[in-house]
Amino acid sequence: MDISRWVFLILIFVSFSPIPIFSDSQLRSGELSEIPSKFLDFAKKSEVFDWMMGVRRRIHENPELGYEELETSKLIREELDNLGIQYKYPFANTGIVGFIGSGKPPFVAIRADMDALPMQEMVDWEHKSRNPGKMHACGHDAHVAMLLGAAKILLEHQNILKGTVALVFQPAEEGGGGAKKMIDAGALENVEAIFGLHVHPNFPLGKVCSRPGPFLAGSGFFEAVISGRGGHAAIPQHSIDPILAASNVIVSLQHLVSREADPLDSQVVTVAKFQGGGAFNVIPDSVTIGGTFRAFSKESFLQLRQRIEEVIVGQAAVQRCNATVDFLTNDKPFFPPTVNDINLHKHFQRVAGDMLGNDHVKDMEPLMGSEDFAFYQEVIPGYFYMLGMQGETNENPASVHSPYFKINEEALPFGAALQASLAIRYLLEAQPQVPSSSINGHDEL
């Protein structure tokens, strides 16, 4: 074969061979800033977007409560199998951790929660919940679809992946403390940092927001039974009225924030449950009240917990009643405050700015809502942010935990691409020097 034919064959081979979006030489020359926008373009491809949308809708049709996400977990594992991604299962009953990369350090994690809420969906659409009394009213179905989308993006760009990305699919965020059980089961083995997101219905599509330091409050729940002596309402002197005692308790609990807390240290005590009596003319034997309390520091949170119990017991005694207080920690563990790592905040600003533009990356005020992502942040540096999904309509979007809550599926590519970008750029930019002998690799990769 003469040389001209060799040249022709080589040209044909080069012309039809796949060319990676990035090469090592490009990355070494400082073109990391192109990764997020390239990832977003990939996530917006019709075949990727349609696949994520299909996953989201299948999960939405079959919502499952905390630690009951059996079918959701099965669906995730099937998709990971289809992608050829290795994983470990189960963690905390239904949780999964997948791995993409070398199986060697450094390790970084991206997380999605899987559970639904115990409420009846009121949105009338083709993929409405088929499980009565259960609904994905907080966007966890979208979070799972985005994390699977991030996995697909990372898999497509393994040639630039340095280290290992852990894909954390977590059960029971809605009060069940699934994150803590994932940690206890070893889900964060070797992981050095973790990123999580939440869809935000009132923030514009294509924009993100967060803040360094305290972002979401620590939260807890309480329930108290105040016992007196029932009797006829016309002769109250023969009774010990627990309703009057409970009313004084509720008013006194509000003084914990208005009179005892530092005005610059935001706290909340809300009584949202009051059950007692069933007739207009009968004083009941007992009353049950319950609610939530929140604070941005662990010290303030524990002080509030102590004072709630003291006030309930003390005020009940003033009215000659007895009271018992239960903080329900077996079923609803205390959530610590969500505190974003300052260095990861800078990382987030760089990566999100490269993807969306710096004017689309906003700082926001702290929120009194809570997230069990905070458990991860107690163990390793973590970062949690809000992903806008409000479209350009005049419709006022329903809030999370509303039976009218709806996902704008146009947000799926943004969440998938940003999670993937945060993970891969972390591995490329911030690889710590860790002796390999001190790390347990994931040989199954």
C-alpha positions in Angstrom: 0.0 0.0 0.0 1.6 3.4 -1.0 1.9 6.3 1.4 -1.0 8.3 -0.2 -3.5 5.5 0.7 -2.2 5.4 4.3 -2.7 9.1 4.6 -6.2 8.8 3.2 -7.1 6.0 5.7 -5.7 8.0 8.6 -7.8 11.1 7.6 -10.9 9.0 7.4 -10.3 7.5 10.9 -9.7 10.9 12.4 -12.8 12.4 10.8 -15.1 9.7 12.1 -13.6 9.1 15.6 -15.4 10.7 18.6 -13.6 13.8 19.8 -13.9 14.4 23.6 -15.3 17.8 24.6 -12.2 18.3 26.9 -8.7 16.9 26.8 -6.2 16.8 29.6 -4.1 19.5 27.8 -7.1 21.8 27.7 -7.8 21.3 31.4 -4.1 21.9 32.2 -4.2 25.1 30.2 -6.9 26.5 32.5 -10.1 25.8 30.6 -12.0 24.4 33.6 -14.4 27.3 33.3 -15.9 25.8 30.2 -17.0 22.6 31.9 -20.3 23.8 33.5 -21.7 25.4 30.3 -20.7 22.3 28.2 -22.4 20.1 30.8 -25.5 22.2 30.6 -25.6 21.9 26.9 -25.3 18.1 27.2 -28.1 18.0 29.8 -30.4 20.0 27.5 -30.1 17.5 24.7 -33.5 16.1 23.9 -32.5 12.5 24.6 -31.1 13.4 28.1 -33.8 15.9 29.1 -36.6 13.5 28.0 -35.0 10.7 29.9 -34.8 12.8 33.1 -38.4 14.0 32.6 -39.6 10.4 32.2 -37.8 9.3 35.4 -39.2 12.2 37.3 -42.8 11.4 36.2 -42.5 7.7 37.0 -41.4 8.6 40.6 -44.1 11.2 40.9 -46.8 8.7 40.0 -45.7 6.4 42.8 -44.8 8.5 45.8 -43.5 6.7 48.9 -43.0 7.9 52.4 -39.8 7.9 54.4 -38.0 4.5 54.7 -40.8 3.0 52.5 -39.2 4.1 49.1 -38.9 0.5 47.9 -40.2 1.0 44.3 -38.3 4.4 44.0 -35.1 2.7 45.1 -35.7 -0.2 42.7 -36.2 2.3 39.8 -33.0 4.1 40.7 -31.0 0.9 40.8 -32.4 -0.2 37.4 -31.3 3.1 35.9 -27.9 2.8 37.4 -27.7 -0.7 36.0 -28.7 0.6 32.6 -25.9 3.2 32.8 -23.4 0.6 34.0 -22.7 2.5 37.2 -21.6 0.4 40.2 -23.4 1.0 43.5 -23.9 -0.2 47.1 -27.3 -1.1 48.5 -29.0 -0.9 51.0 -28.2 2.0 53.3 -30.8 3.0 55.8 -33.4 0.5 54.4 -33.8 1.9 50.9 -30.8 4.2 50.3 -28.2 3.8 47.6 -24.7 5.1 47.0 -23.3 4.9 43.4 -19.8 5.5 42.3 -18.3 7.0 39.2 -14.6 7.4 38.6 -11.5 5.6 39.6 -12.7 4.3 43.0 -9.7 6.1 44.5 -9.3 9.4 46.3 -10.3 12.1 46.3 -14.0 11.4 46.9 -16.8 14.0 46.6 -20.5 13.3 47.0 -23.7 14.7 45.5 -27.0 13.9 47.2 -30.7 13.6 46.4 -33.6 12.8 48.8 -36.3 10.3 47.7 -39.3 10.4 50.0 -42.7 12.0 49.5 -45.2 13.6 51.9 -48.4 12.3 53.5 -50.9 14.5 51.6 -53.4 14.2 48.8 -52.3 15.7 45.5 -54.7 18.4 44.1 -52.8 19.0 40.9 -54.8 17.5 38.0 -52.4 16.2 35.4 -51.5 13.0 33.5 -48.9 11.9 36.0 -50.8 12.6 39.2 -50.0 10.5 42.2 -51.6 7.0 42.1 -51.1 6.5 45.8 -54.0 8.0 47.8 -52.8 10.3 50.6 -49.2 10.5 49.3 -47.6 13.2 47.1 -44.2 14.4 46.0 -45.0 17.9 47.2 -41.4 19.0 47.9 -39.6 18.2 44.7 -37.7 15.1 45.8 -38.8 13.3 42.6 -37.0 16.1 40.6 -34.0 15.8 42.9 -33.6 12.1 42.1 -34.0 12.7 38.4 -31.4 15.5 38.5 -28.9 13.2 40.4 -29.4 10.5 37.8 -28.9 13.1 35.1 -25.7 14.3 36.8 -24.6 10.6 36.8 -25.2 10.4 33.1 -23.2 13.6 32.5 -20.3 12.4 34.6 -20.3 9.0 32.9 -20.1 10.7 29.5 -17.1 12.8 30.6 -15.1 10.2 32.6 -12.0 11.1 30.6 -11.6 14.3 32.7 -12.7 12.8 36.0 -9.9 12.7 38.6 -11.0 10.7 41.6 -14.5 9.4 42.5 -17.9 10.9 42.7 -20.4 9.3 45.1 -24.0 9.5 44.2 -26.0 9.5 47.4 -29.7 8.6 47.1 -31.2 9.1 50.6 -34.5 8.1 52.2 -36.6 9.9 54.8 -35.6 13.5 54.6 -39.0 14.7 55.7 -38.6 14.4 59.4 -37.1 10.9 59.5 -33.5 11.9 59.6 -32.5 9.6 56.8 -29.2 11.5 56.4 -28.1 10.5 59.9 -28.9 6.8 59.2 -27.0 7.0 55.9 -24.0 8.3 57.8 -24.3 5.7 60.5 -24.4 3.0 57.7 -21.1 4.3 56.2 -22.5 6.1 53.2 -19.8 8.8 53.5 -16.8 6.5 53.7 -13.8 8.4 52.4 -16.0 11.3 51.2 -14.4 14.8 51.7 -17.2 17.1 50.7 -20.8 16.9 49.7 -23.2 19.0 47.6 -27.0 19.1 47.8 -29.8 21.2 46.2 -33.5 22.0 46.6 -35.9 23.3 44.0 -37.2 26.8 44.8 -40.7 27.6 43.3 -40.4 31.4 43.9 -37.0 31.9 42.4 -36.5 32.3 38.6 -35.5 29.5 36.3 -31.8 29.6 35.5 -30.9 31.3 38.7 -29.5 29.8 42.0 -29.1 31.2 45.5 -27.5 30.3 48.8 -25.2 31.8 51.3 -22.1 30.9 53.4 -22.5 30.0 57.0 -25.9 29.4 58.6 -28.4 28.9 55.9 -31.3 26.9 57.3 -32.4 26.5 60.9 -32.0 23.6 63.2 -35.5 22.2 64.1 -37.2 19.9 66.5 -40.7 18.9 67.5 -42.5 18.6 70.8 -45.8 17.2 72.1 -47.2 17.8 75.6 -50.1 16.2 77.4 -51.6 18.5 80.1 -53.8 16.7 82.5 -56.4 18.1 84.9 -59.8 16.9 86.0 -62.8 17.0 83.8 -66.4 18.0 84.6 -69.4 20.0 83.7 -68.7 23.3 82.1 -71.4 25.0 84.2 -69.6 24.1 87.5 -65.9 24.8 86.7 -65.0 25.0 90.4 -65.4 21.2 90.6 -62.9 20.7 87.8 -59.3 21.4 87.0 -59.4 22.9 83.5 -56.6 21.7 81.2 -57.8 23.9 78.4 -57.1 27.0 80.4 -53.7 25.6 81.5 -52.8 24.8 77.9 -53.8 28.3 76.8 -51.5 29.9 79.4 -48.8 27.5 78.2 -49.1 28.6 74.6 -48.9 32.3 75.5 -45.9 31.7 77.8 -44.1 29.8 75.1 -44.2 32.8 72.8 -42.3 34.8 75.5 -39.3 32.5 75.0 -38.6 34.3 71.7 -39.9 37.8 72.5 -38.4 38.1 76.0 -35.6 35.6 76.4 -33.9 35.3 73.0 -31.4 37.8 71.6 -33.3 39.8 69.0 -30.3 39.2 66.6 -30.5 35.5 67.1 -33.5 34.3 65.1 -35.6 31.7 66.8 -39.2 30.3 66.4 -41.6 28.5 68.7 -44.9 27.5 67.0 -47.7 25.6 68.6 -49.6 24.1 65.7 -51.5 21.3 67.4 -54.3 21.7 70.0 -56.6 18.7 70.8 -58.9 18.6 73.8 -62.6 18.0 74.4 -65.4 17.0 72.2 -68.4 18.8 73.6 -69.4 22.4 74.2 -70.4 21.9 77.8 -67.8 19.4 79.1 -64.3 20.3 80.5 -62.0 17.5 79.3 -59.6 15.5 81.5 -56.6 16.4 79.3 -55.4 18.4 76.4 -52.6 17.6 73.9 -50.6 20.4 72.3 -47.7 20.1 69.9 -45.4 22.2 67.7 -42.0 22.9 66.4 -39.0 25.0 67.5 -36.1 26.3 65.5 -32.8 28.2 65.8 -29.7 28.9 63.8 -27.1 27.8 66.5 -26.9 24.6 68.4 -26.5 26.5 71.7 -29.7 28.5 71.1 -31.5 25.4 70.0 -30.7 23.4 73.1 -31.5 26.3 75.3 -34.9 26.6 73.6 -35.5 22.9 74.1 -34.8 23.1 77.8 -37.0 26.2 78.3 -39.9 24.7 76.4 -40.1 21.8 78.8 -39.7 24.0 81.8 -42.4 26.4 80.7 -44.9 23.7 79.9 -44.5 21.8 83.1 -44.3 25.1 85.2 -47.3 26.8 83.7 -49.4 23.6 83.9 -48.6 23.4 87.6 -49.7 27.1 88.1 -53.1 26.0 87.0 -53.0 22.8 89.2 -52.4 20.5 86.2 -49.7 18.0 85.4 -47.8 17.9 82.2 -45.5 15.5 80.3 -43.4 16.6 77.4 -42.2 14.4 74.5 -39.7 15.7 72.0 -40.5 12.7 69.6 -36.8 12.1 68.9 -37.4 8.4 68.1 -39.5 9.2 65.0 -38.5 12.9 64.3 -34.9 13.4 65.4 -33.6 16.9 65.9 -32.2 18.5 62.8 -29.0 20.6 63.3 -28.7 23.9 61.5 -27.6 23.8 57.9 -24.3 25.6 57.8 -22.5 26.0 54.5 -18.8 25.7 54.3 -17.1 29.1 53.3 -14.6 27.5 50.9 -17.4 25.4 49.2 -19.4 28.6 48.9 -16.6 30.2 46.9 -16.4 27.1 44.8 -20.1 27.2 44.2 -20.0 30.8 43.1 -17.2 30.1 40.6 -18.9 27.0 39.1 -22.4 28.4 39.1 -21.1 31.7 37.7 -19.3 29.9 34.9 -22.6 28.1 34.0 -25.2 30.7 34.5 -23.4 34.0 34.7 -22.5 35.8 37.9 -25.6 37.9 37.8 -27.7 34.7 38.1 -25.9 33.5 41.3 -27.5 35.3 44.3 -26.9 35.4 48.0 -30.0 35.0 50.1 -31.1 35.6 53.6 -31.2 32.6 56.0 -34.5 30.6 56.1 -36.2 29.1 59.1 -36.9 25.9 57.2 -34.7 22.9 58.0 -33.0 20.2 56.1 -31.4 16.9 57.3 -28.6 17.6 54.8 -27.2 19.3 57.9 -26.3 15.9 59.4 -23.7 15.5 56.6 -22.3 19.0 57.3 -21.7 17.9 60.9 -19.3 15.2 59.6 -17.7 16.8 56.5 -17.7 20.1 54.7 -21.0 20.5 52.8 -22.9 22.9 50.7 -26.6 23.3 50.1 -28.3 25.6 47.6 -31.6 26.6 46.0 -32.3 26.0 42.4 -34.8 28.4 40.8 -37.6 26.9 38.7 -40.2 29.7 38.4 -41.1 30.1 34.7 -42.1 33.3 33.0 -45.8 33.2 33.7 -48.2 35.3 35.7 -49.2 32.3 37.8 -48.3 32.5 41.5 -46.5 29.2 42.2 -47.6 27.0 45.0 -45.1 26.6 47.9 -43.4 23.4 48.8 -45.6 21.1 51.0 -48.7 22.4 49.3 -51.1 19.9 47.6 -51.0 22.2 44.6 -47.2 22.2 44.3 -45.9 21.7 40.8 -42.4 21.1 39.3 -41.2 23.1 36.3 -39.4 20.3 34.5 -37.3 22.9 32.6 -35.2 23.1 35.8 -34.0 19.4 35.4 -31.0 20.1 33.1 -29.8 23.0 35.3 -29.8 20.9 38.5 -28.2 17.9 36.8 -25.5 19.9 35.1 -24.7 22.0 38.2 -24.4 19.1 40.5 -22.1 17.3 38.0 -20.0 20.4 37.6 -19.6 21.1 41.3 -18.4 17.5 41.8 -16.0 17.3 38.9 -14.6 20.7 39.4 -14.0 20.0 43.1 -12.0 16.9 42.1 -10.0 18.8 39.5 -9.4 21.9 41.5 -9.2 20.8 45.2 -7.6 17.4 45.3 -6.0 17.0 48.8 -2.8 15.0 49.1 -4.1 11.8 50.9 -1.8 8.8 51.2 -3.5 6.0 49.3 -2.6 3.5 52.0 -4.9 5.3 54.4 -7.9 5.1 52.2 -10.3 2.2 51.5 -10.7 2.2 47.7 -13.8 1.0 46.0 -12.4 -1.9 44.0 -15.8 -2.8 42.5 -15.3 0.2 40.1 
